[in-house]
Amino acid sequence: MAEETTTAPSSSASQGASATTAAAGSQVQGAASQQAQSSQASTTTQATDAAAVAAAAAAASSTTATDRPAWVPEKYWDAAAKSVKGDDFAAHYNELQARIAADDLRKAAIPAAPDAYKFELPKDFAAPQGVEFKFNDADPNLAMARQVMHEIDSGKLSGQEAFSKLLGLYAGAQVSQASTIETARLAEISKLGPTATARIDAIERFWNAYEGDPTAGKATTSRLFTAADVQREEKRIAKIMGGGASSFTSGTREPPPKAGVKSDAEIAKMSAGERLDYARSFNVPKGGRAA
């Protein structure tokens, strides 16, 4: 009985010791966990602080390197003196202001619309003596010139594109002039009557044969712009066929009549076929004379 009584207290003491040991272990684990969490938080804080310090250092380093405000171009900043190059920047600013003022003046002088441009020649334009020049307000080329100039002034055209537009106007004017001249020429030549074409053809054939050059006749007739020009050329041919200038009389400077040479009145009465036959009679070699 005494042994059992003695043994019981020993078992209870052992259980108490175990409980005490477990509690102590739990405290140790809790302390370790807290220490680990504290260490992790400290590490995170240190990393964040390090990044912030590094960023601040980089910013400080960048700022310290130049201290140049964003609105100052680098070429006008003195890094050593950490200041604006006053004289250079002032000259740059004044130049910009002058350009802006000049552009404002140019824009102010631009007519509001193409038809506001005036047909005025420059003051230094001088026409040849005895020649008077006037613009034809109805000329479509002038209307086109107004439009092109307005596009240039407005900045829509420039460089080669603008120059090509002007060349187009010039080419158009030349074509129009040539067409006008040809129309006037045909109207004038028509005064010769229904035989006008045959008479010009006769002149062309004569000079082709006389010069021995198939282009000589065309070169001559292309310069005949009026009925009077054709008549003068026919007289010139008649003189050649009649023996040349040596046959002229001293008074009238006209060649004497010769068989086979028709007068203007006689030519005018000929039919187209008769005129062709008459023209063929001039088919002589260069420098020669009709038989």
C-alpha positions as CSV (number, residue, x, y, z in Angstrom):
1,M,0.0,0.0,0.0
2,A,2.8,2.3,0.8
3,E,4.5,1.8,-2.6
4,E,1.3,2.6,-4.4
5,T,0.9,5.8,-2.4
6,T,4.5,6.7,-3.2
7,T,4.2,5.9,-6.9
8,A,1.1,8.0,-7.5
9,P,2.6,11.3,-6.5
10,S,5.6,10.6,-8.9
11,S,3.3,10.1,-11.9
12,S,1.5,13.4,-11.2
13,A,4.7,15.2,-10.8
14,S,5.9,13.8,-14.1
15,Q,2.7,15.0,-15.9
16,G,3.1,18.4,-14.4
17,A,6.7,18.6,-15.6
18,S,5.6,17.6,-19.1
19,A,3.0,20.3,-19.1
20,T,5.5,22.8,-17.9
21,T,7.9,21.7,-20.6
22,A,5.3,22.0,-23.3
23,A,4.3,25.4,-22.2
24,A,7.9,26.5,-22.3
25,G,8.3,25.1,-25.8
26,S,5.2,26.9,-26.9
27,Q,6.5,30.1,-25.6
28,V,9.8,29.5,-27.3
29,Q,8.1,28.9,-30.6
30,G,5.9,32.0,-30.2
31,A,9.0,34.0,-29.5
32,A,10.7,32.5,-32.5
33,S,7.8,33.3,-34.7
34,Q,7.6,36.8,-33.5
35,Q,11.3,37.2,-34.1
36,A,10.9,35.9,-37.6
37,Q,8.0,38.2,-38.4
38,S,9.9,41.1,-36.9
39,S,13.0,40.2,-38.9
40,Q,10.9,39.9,-42.2
41,A,9.2,43.2,-41.5
42,S,12.6,44.8,-40.8
43,T,14.0,43.3,-44.0
44,T,11.0,44.7,-46.1
45,T,11.3,48.1,-44.4
46,Q,15.1,48.1,-45.1
47,A,14.5,47.2,-48.8
48,T,11.9,49.9,-49.2
49,D,14.1,52.4,-47.5
50,A,17.0,51.4,-49.7
51,A,15.0,51.8,-52.9
52,A,13.7,55.2,-51.8
53,V,17.3,56.3,-50.9
54,A,18.5,55.0,-54.3
55,A,15.8,56.9,-56.1
56,A,16.4,60.0,-54.2
57,A,20.2,59.7,-54.8
58,A,19.6,59.2,-58.5
59,A,17.3,62.3,-58.6
60,A,19.8,64.3,-56.6
61,S,22.6,63.1,-58.9
62,S,20.6,64.1,-62.0
63,T,19.6,67.4,-60.6
64,T,23.1,68.1,-59.5
65,A,24.5,67.2,-62.9
66,T,22.7,70.0,-64.7
67,D,20.1,71.8,-62.7
68,R,18.7,72.8,-66.1
69,P,15.0,73.8,-66.2
70,A,12.9,71.9,-68.7
71,W,12.0,75.0,-70.7
72,V,15.7,75.9,-71.4
73,P,17.2,74.2,-74.5
74,E,20.4,72.5,-73.7
75,K,22.4,74.6,-76.2
76,Y,21.5,77.7,-74.1
77,W,22.4,76.2,-70.7
78,D,25.8,76.6,-69.0
79,A,26.2,73.4,-67.0
80,A,29.4,74.6,-65.3
81,A,27.8,77.8,-64.1
82,K,24.4,76.2,-63.7
83,S,22.7,79.2,-65.4
84,V,21.2,80.2,-68.7
85,K,23.5,81.6,-71.4
86,G,21.9,85.0,-71.2
87,D,23.3,86.6,-74.4
88,D,22.8,83.6,-76.6
89,F,19.3,82.9,-75.3
90,A,18.3,86.6,-75.7
91,A,19.6,86.6,-79.3
92,H,17.6,83.4,-80.0
93,Y,14.4,84.9,-78.4
94,N,14.8,88.2,-80.4
95,E,15.2,86.2,-83.6
96,L,12.0,84.3,-83.0
97,Q,10.1,87.4,-82.2
98,A,11.3,89.0,-85.5
99,R,10.2,86.0,-87.5
100,I,6.8,86.0,-85.8
101,A,6.4,89.7,-86.5
102,A,7.4,89.3,-90.1
103,D,5.1,86.4,-90.6
104,D,2.2,88.4,-89.1
105,L,2.9,91.3,-91.5
106,R,3.0,88.8,-94.4
107,K,-0.3,87.3,-93.4
108,A,-1.9,90.7,-93.0
109,A,-1.1,91.5,-96.6
110,I,-2.7,88.4,-98.1
111,P,-6.0,89.1,-99.8
112,A,-9.0,87.4,-98.2
113,A,-10.0,85.6,-101.4
114,P,-8.4,84.9,-104.8
115,D,-10.6,87.4,-106.6
116,A,-9.2,90.2,-104.3
117,Y,-5.8,90.1,-106.1
118,K,-5.5,93.1,-108.5
119,F,-4.3,92.9,-112.0
120,E,-1.4,95.4,-111.6
121,L,2.0,95.3,-113.2
122,P,5.1,96.1,-111.1
123,K,6.2,99.7,-111.1
124,D,9.5,98.8,-112.8
125,F,7.7,97.1,-115.8
126,A,8.4,99.0,-119.0
127,A,6.8,97.9,-122.3
128,P,8.7,98.6,-125.6
129,Q,8.2,102.0,-127.0
130,G,4.9,102.2,-128.9
131,V,3.5,99.1,-127.3
132,E,0.6,99.3,-124.9
133,F,-0.3,96.3,-122.8
134,K,-3.7,95.8,-121.1
135,F,-5.0,92.8,-119.1
136,N,-8.0,91.0,-120.4
137,D,-10.1,90.5,-117.2
138,A,-12.0,87.7,-118.9
139,D,-8.8,85.6,-119.5
140,P,-9.2,82.3,-117.6
141,N,-5.4,82.2,-117.1
142,L,-5.6,85.3,-114.9
143,A,-8.3,83.7,-112.8
144,M,-6.1,80.6,-112.4
145,A,-3.1,82.8,-111.5
146,R,-5.2,84.4,-108.7
147,Q,-6.0,81.0,-107.3
148,V,-2.5,79.7,-107.4
149,M,-1.1,82.9,-105.8
150,H,-3.7,82.6,-103.0
151,E,-2.7,79.0,-102.3
152,I,1.0,80.0,-102.2
153,D,0.3,82.9,-99.8
154,S,-1.8,80.6,-97.6
155,G,0.9,78.1,-97.3
156,K,-0.9,75.4,-99.3
157,L,1.7,75.4,-102.1
158,S,5.4,75.9,-101.9
159,G,8.6,74.8,-103.5
160,Q,8.6,72.7,-106.7
161,E,4.8,72.1,-106.5
162,A,4.2,75.9,-106.6
163,F,6.7,76.5,-109.4
164,S,5.1,73.7,-111.5
165,K,1.7,75.3,-111.0
166,L,3.1,78.6,-112.3
167,L,4.7,76.8,-115.3
168,G,1.4,75.2,-116.0
169,L,-0.1,78.7,-116.2
170,Y,2.6,79.9,-118.6
171,A,2.2,76.8,-120.8
172,G,-1.5,77.3,-120.9
173,A,-1.1,81.0,-121.9
174,Q,1.3,80.1,-124.7
175,V,-1.0,77.4,-126.1
176,S,-3.9,79.9,-125.9
177,Q,-1.9,82.5,-127.7
178,A,-0.9,80.1,-130.4
179,S,-4.5,79.1,-130.9
180,T,-5.7,82.7,-131.0
181,I,-3.0,83.6,-133.6
182,E,-3.9,80.6,-135.8
183,T,-7.6,81.4,-135.6
184,A,-6.9,85.0,-136.6
185,R,-4.6,83.8,-139.4
186,L,-7.2,81.5,-140.8
187,A,-9.8,84.3,-140.7
188,E,-7.5,86.6,-142.5
189,I,-6.5,84.1,-145.1
190,S,-10.1,83.4,-145.8
191,K,-10.3,86.9,-147.3
192,L,-8.6,85.4,-150.3
193,G,-11.7,83.6,-151.1
194,P,-12.4,79.9,-151.9
195,T,-9.0,79.6,-153.6
196,A,-7.0,80.6,-150.5
197,T,-5.9,77.1,-149.7
198,A,-4.8,76.4,-153.3
199,R,-2.8,79.6,-153.5
200,I,-1.0,78.9,-150.2
201,D,-0.3,75.3,-151.4
202,A,1.1,76.7,-154.7
203,I,3.5,79.0,-152.7
204,E,4.6,76.0,-150.6
205,R,5.2,73.8,-153.6
206,F,7.2,76.5,-155.3
207,W,9.7,77.0,-152.5
208,N,10.1,73.3,-151.9
209,A,11.2,72.9,-155.5
210,Y,13.1,76.1,-155.7
211,E,15.2,75.5,-152.6
212,G,15.4,71.7,-153.1
213,D,14.2,71.4,-149.5
214,P,10.8,69.8,-148.6
215,T,10.6,72.0,-145.5
216,A,11.3,75.3,-147.2
217,G,7.7,75.9,-148.4
218,K,6.2,75.2,-145.0
219,A,8.7,77.5,-143.4
220,T,7.6,80.3,-145.7
221,T,3.8,79.8,-145.6
222,S,3.8,79.5,-141.7
223,R,4.8,83.2,-141.7
224,L,1.9,84.3,-143.9
225,F,-0.6,85.7,-141.5
226,T,-2.7,87.9,-143.6
227,A,-4.2,88.0,-147.1
228,A,-1.7,90.8,-147.9
229,D,1.2,88.5,-146.9
230,V,0.0,85.9,-149.4
231,Q,-0.3,88.4,-152.1
232,R,3.1,89.8,-151.5
233,E,4.6,86.3,-151.6
234,E,2.9,85.6,-154.9
235,K,4.4,88.8,-156.3
236,R,7.8,87.8,-155.0
237,I,7.5,84.4,-156.8
238,A,6.3,86.2,-160.0
239,K,9.5,88.3,-159.9
240,I,11.6,85.2,-159.6
241,M,9.8,83.5,-162.5
242,G,10.1,86.7,-164.5
243,G,13.9,87.0,-164.4
244,G,14.6,88.5,-161.0
245,A,15.3,92.1,-159.8
246,S,17.4,92.9,-162.9
247,S,14.2,93.1,-164.9
248,F,12.7,95.8,-162.5
249,T,12.1,99.2,-164.0
250,S,13.7,102.1,-162.1
251,G,10.5,103.9,-161.5
252,T,8.0,101.4,-160.2
253,R,10.4,98.6,-159.1
254,E,7.9,96.2,-160.6
255,P,8.8,93.5,-163.1
256,P,7.6,93.9,-166.6
257,P,4.7,91.6,-167.7
258,K,5.8,88.2,-168.9
259,A,3.9,85.4,-170.7
260,G,2.7,82.7,-168.3
261,V,2.7,84.9,-165.2
262,K,-0.8,85.7,-164.0
263,S,-1.9,88.8,-162.2
264,D,-3.7,88.7,-158.8
265,A,-7.0,89.4,-160.6
266,E,-6.4,86.5,-163.0
267,I,-5.4,84.1,-160.2
268,A,-8.5,85.1,-158.2
269,K,-10.7,84.0,-161.2
270,M,-9.0,80.5,-161.4
271,S,-10.7,77.4,-160.2
272,A,-8.9,75.2,-157.7
273,G,-7.7,72.8,-160.4
274,E,-6.4,75.7,-162.5
275,R,-4.5,77.0,-159.6
276,L,-2.9,73.7,-159.0
277,D,-1.8,73.5,-162.6
278,Y,-0.5,77.0,-162.4
279,A,1.5,76.1,-159.2
280,R,3.0,73.1,-160.9
281,S,4.4,75.4,-163.6
282,F,6.7,76.7,-160.9
283,N,8.2,73.3,-160.2
284,V,11.8,74.3,-161.2
285,P,15.1,73.1,-159.8
286,K,16.9,75.3,-157.1
287,G,18.2,78.4,-158.7
288,G,16.6,77.6,-162.0
289,R,13.8,79.3,-163.9
290,A,10.5,78.1,-165.4
291,A,10.7,77.0,-169.0
